[in-house]
């Protein structure tokens, strides 16, 4: 009887030891999964969108001393005028992100409502009426920025061009009227902030400055052509933007 009790006790001890070892194996084999963390916003990819805001043009036109004497301005004389209007258009571009740094290229096309009228009264009220307008603006720029998750702070710079028109109507003395339109080339710089609302939708704010070179405008009169060197000395604009970014690889973190 005593031998049977000893044998039963030994079996029970062995079973308990085996169960404990199995439980230890399970604990080592199955560990709790790490908590899931939302993916980092990735700025890499193509995007398209639109913008709307306001623009300010500082227009300048000066008699360059060539051509017929109508318009009643001596060589070297001219006018400057500043005016503003609504602007809006579209943008398309590509961003590439390396760590927190974002680099890209972007093109924009915008319509402007910037125009003005200057009346020269040297020979009486309503003698000469000069009119100008800047109505189309295009840019091609490079961008560089620093990303803080869904926020991107960036600067930009590159080419700018604008469609500019100058015309005059002279009703006293040597009378006549005429106008001409030129595309003026220049440069632009700007800065902005964008925020990724979702993985694909981006909104932002932006300010830009552009300056342009002169073009020669020939404004017809009864005695021939009257020529001006004219340009938008500068255009400044501030806009709100919205863009759709096409999907890029998702960067996840744990």
Buried (B, 14 or more C-beta within 10 A) or exposed (E): EEEEEEEEEEEEEEEEEEEEEEEEEEEEEEEEEEEEEEEBBBBBBBBEBBBEBBBBBBBBBBBBEEBBBBBBBEEEEBBEBEBBBEBBBBBBBBBEBEEEEBBBBBBBEBBBBBBBEBEBEEEEEEBBBBBBBBBBBBBBBBBEBEBEEBBBEBBBBBBBBBBBBBBBBBEBBBBBBBBBEBEBEBBBBBBBBBBBEEBBBBBBBBBBBBBBEBBEBBBBBEEBBBBBBBBBBBBBBBBEBBBEBEEBEEEEEE
